Amino acid sequence: MSRRHRNKRKSNHHIDAMELTVLGSSSSGNGYIIQSGDEAIILEAGMHPSKAKQALTFNTEKVKGCFVTHAHGDHAKYVALYEKTFPVFANRHVIETKKLRQTTEVIAGKGIRAGNFKVLPFNAFHDVPCLGYYIHHPDMGYLLFLTDSFMTENRFKEVNHMMVECNYSDTALQAAIDRGDTHPSMRRRLMTTHMELNTVANFIGSHDLTSVYSIILIHLSKFNSDRNEISDLISKVTGKNVMYADAGLKVELSNNPY
């Protein structure tokens, strides 16, 4: 088979259901793709676009938008490259900081239509202007995406999938400080920039979880989190299993998985 024919077959790869692919979810770089055979969106631009293209099997035309939460490098390092290939959406701070020329400004509370995706930005609380995204697609239902925020005032009536930061826990953070893995000064910064385990549990638990089919915890700290502690608490609060957004994770996202 010729290389030309191999590439053609690859570009016609079909995904039968909406699927999440994790490119990265840490301080080293964040990137997520949600796609069906026909449509896709990208969340964050912290991973090189070559990784996104590979996950899309190089069918870049089906991408209806790349949505960036804020300007920090692990979320927006490559955004100027992304806007050369994809429609990019971000807040004014990202556009100005990264000197973007083709990106569309998004504003909290003002919905966006991207193909059959409906995206509602909402305010997150970080040390720079930051957004979360509430996303709907007929093949997926409602997905809540929140990262790099120590809290949120928003609650959502309908949720089928949750991608929520669980960056650290007080217990694991103190243990890391005691070991010397984390500087004590990090405690104050984390309290006003990232979401702690108990806050995550309270936030998730404040929703009607009847139709929540997947809970995916993102952006865990390498030293300041403990997966056993996290799983025990979140499962106790929600009655559901949790997944962790490790690079390479693939999750089917359906609005009726049973």
ZINORZI-V474846 format. One record per residue. N is the residue number from 1. RES is the residue in one letter. SS is DSSP state (~ for helix, > for strand, _ for the rest). PSI is psi in whole degrees, -180 to 180 (NA if undefined). BURIAL is 1 if it has 24 or more other C-alpha atoms within 12 Angstrom, else 0. Layout:
{{N,RES,SS,PSI,BURIAL} {N,RES,SS,PSI,BURIAL}}
//
This chain:
{{1,M,_,135,0} {2,S,_,159,0} {3,R,~,-38,0} {4,R,~,-45,0} {5,H,~,-36,0} {6,R,~,-44,0} {7,N,~,-38,0} {8,K,~,-44,0} {9,R,~,-41,0} {10,K,~,-42,0} {11,S,~,-20,0} {12,N,_,9,0} {13,H,_,133,0} {14,H,_,134,0} {15,I,_,122,1} {16,D,_,-26,0} {17,A,_,166,1} {18,M,_,136,1} {19,E,>,138,1} {20,L,>,132,1} {21,T,>,127,1} {22,V,>,118,1} {23,L,>,-36,1} {24,G,>,151,1} {25,S,>,71,1} {26,S,>,-179,1} {27,S,_,-10,1} {28,S,_,-19,0} {29,G,>,140,1} {30,N,>,137,1} {31,G,>,136,1} {32,Y,>,141,1} {33,I,>,132,1} {34,I,>,120,1} {35,Q,>,152,1} {36,S,_,-168,1} {37,G,_,-21,1} {38,D,_,-28,1} {39,E,_,155,1} {40,A,>,154,1} {41,I,>,156,1} {42,I,>,136,1} {43,L,>,120,1} {44,E,_,156,1} {45,A,_,41,1} {46,G,_,-5,1} {47,M,_,146,1} {48,H,_,139,1} {49,P,~,-21,1} {50,S,~,-34,0} {51,K,~,-39,1} {52,A,~,-44,1} {53,K,~,-39,1} {54,Q,~,-43,0} {55,A,~,-26,1} {56,L,_,6,1} {57,T,_,37,1} {58,F,_,14,0} {59,N,_,72,1} {60,T,~,-21,1} {61,E,~,-21,0} {62,K,~,-6,1} {63,V,>,119,1} {64,K,>,-13,1} {65,G,>,150,1} {66,C,>,119,1} {67,F,>,121,1} {68,V,_,138,1} {69,T,_,-40,1} {70,H,_,179,1} {71,A,_,-6,1} {72,H,_,148,1} {73,G,~,-36,1} {74,D,~,-7,1} {75,H,~,-20,1} {76,A,~,15,1} {77,K,_,-40,1} {78,Y,_,18,1} {79,V,~,-33,1} {80,A,~,-30,1} {81,L,~,-38,1} {82,Y,~,-40,1} {83,E,~,-10,1} {84,K,~,-21,0} {85,T,~,-36,1} {86,F,_,156,1} {87,P,_,125,1} {88,V,>,141,1} {89,F,>,131,1} {90,A,>,167,1} {91,N,_,170,1} {92,R,~,-38,1} {93,H,~,-42,1} {94,V,~,-45,1} {95,I,~,-44,1} {96,E,~,-42,0} {97,T,~,-40,0} {98,K,_,3,1} {99,K,_,51,0} {100,L,_,148,1} {101,R,_,-23,0} {102,Q,_,1,0} {103,T,_,142,1} {104,T,>,130,1} {105,E,>,136,1} {106,V,_,151,1} {107,I,_,136,1} {108,A,_,132,1} {109,G,_,-8,0} {110,K,_,112,0} {111,G,>,157,0} {112,I,>,139,1} {113,R,>,124,0} {114,A,>,96,1} {115,G,_,-129,0} {116,N,_,6,1} {117,F,>,134,1} {118,K,>,125,1} {119,V,>,124,1} {120,L,>,111,1} {121,P,>,146,1} {122,F,>,157,1} {123,N,>,134,1} {124,A,>,170,1} {125,F,_,102,1} {126,H,_,-167,1} {127,D,_,4,0} {128,V,_,162,0} {129,P,_,131,1} {130,C,>,148,1} {131,L,>,151,1} {132,G,>,169,1} {133,Y,>,134,1} {134,Y,>,116,1} {135,I,>,135,1} {136,H,>,141,1} {137,H,>,140,1} {138,P,_,-32,0} {139,D,_,-7,1} {140,M,_,-30,1} {141,G,>,-146,1} {142,Y,>,129,1} {143,L,>,133,1} {144,L,>,123,1} {145,F,>,118,1} {146,L,>,122,1} {147,T,_,159,1} {148,D,_,57,1} {149,S,_,130,1} {150,F,_,-8,1} {151,M,_,172,1} {152,T,_,144,1} {153,E,_,-3,0} {154,N,_,143,1} {155,R,_,150,0} {156,F,_,132,1} {157,K,_,-42,0} {158,E,_,122,0} {159,V,_,131,1} {160,N,_,-26,1} {161,H,>,137,1} {162,M,>,127,1} {163,M,>,102,1} {164,V,>,136,1} {165,E,>,135,1} {166,C,_,77,1} {167,N,_,-39,1} {168,Y,>,167,1} {169,S,_,152,1} {170,D,~,-40,1} {171,T,~,-49,0} {172,A,~,-35,1} {173,L,~,-46,1} {174,Q,~,-39,0} {175,A,~,-39,0} {176,A,~,-38,1} {177,I,~,-44,0} {178,D,~,-35,0} {179,R,~,-18,0} {180,G,_,7,0} {181,D,_,-27,0} {182,T,_,134,0} {183,H,_,140,0} {184,P,_,-29,0} {185,S,_,-18,0} {186,M,~,-24,0} {187,R,~,-48,1} {188,R,~,-42,0} {189,R,~,-44,0} {190,L,~,-36,1} {191,M,~,-23,1} {192,T,_,17,0} {193,T,_,-28,1} {194,H,_,159,1} {195,M,_,128,1} {196,E,>,155,1} {197,L,~,-47,1} {198,N,~,-34,1} {199,T,~,-42,1} {200,V,~,-48,1} {201,A,~,-43,1} {202,N,~,-41,0} {203,F,~,-51,1} {204,I,~,-44,1} {205,G,~,-16,1} {206,S,_,-4,0} {207,H,_,158,1} {208,D,_,112,0} {209,L,_,8,1} {210,T,_,-42,0} {211,S,_,21,1} {212,V,_,117,1} {213,Y,_,-22,1} {214,S,>,137,1} {215,I,>,114,1} {216,I,>,116,1} {217,L,>,131,1} {218,I,>,162,1} {219,H,_,46,1} {220,L,_,142,1} {221,S,_,141,1} {222,K,_,-42,0} {223,F,_,-25,1} {224,N,_,18,1} {225,S,_,156,1} {226,D,_,115,1} {227,R,~,-35,1} {228,N,~,-43,0} {229,E,~,-44,0} {230,I,~,-50,1} {231,S,~,-41,1} {232,D,~,-47,0} {233,L,~,-49,1} {234,I,~,-40,1} {235,S,~,-38,1} {236,K,~,-42,0} {237,V,~,-38,1} {238,T,~,-23,1} {239,G,_,16,0} {240,K,_,154,1} {241,N,_,153,0} {242,V,_,155,1} {243,M,>,158,1} {244,Y,>,138,1} {245,A,_,66,1} {246,D,_,147,1} {247,A,_,132,1} {248,G,_,-12,0} {249,L,_,136,1} {250,K,>,131,1} {251,V,>,129,1} {252,E,>,130,1} {253,L,_,113,1} {254,S,_,153,1} {255,N,_,2,1} {256,N,_,74,0} {257,P,_,-6,0} {258,Y,_,NA,0}}
//
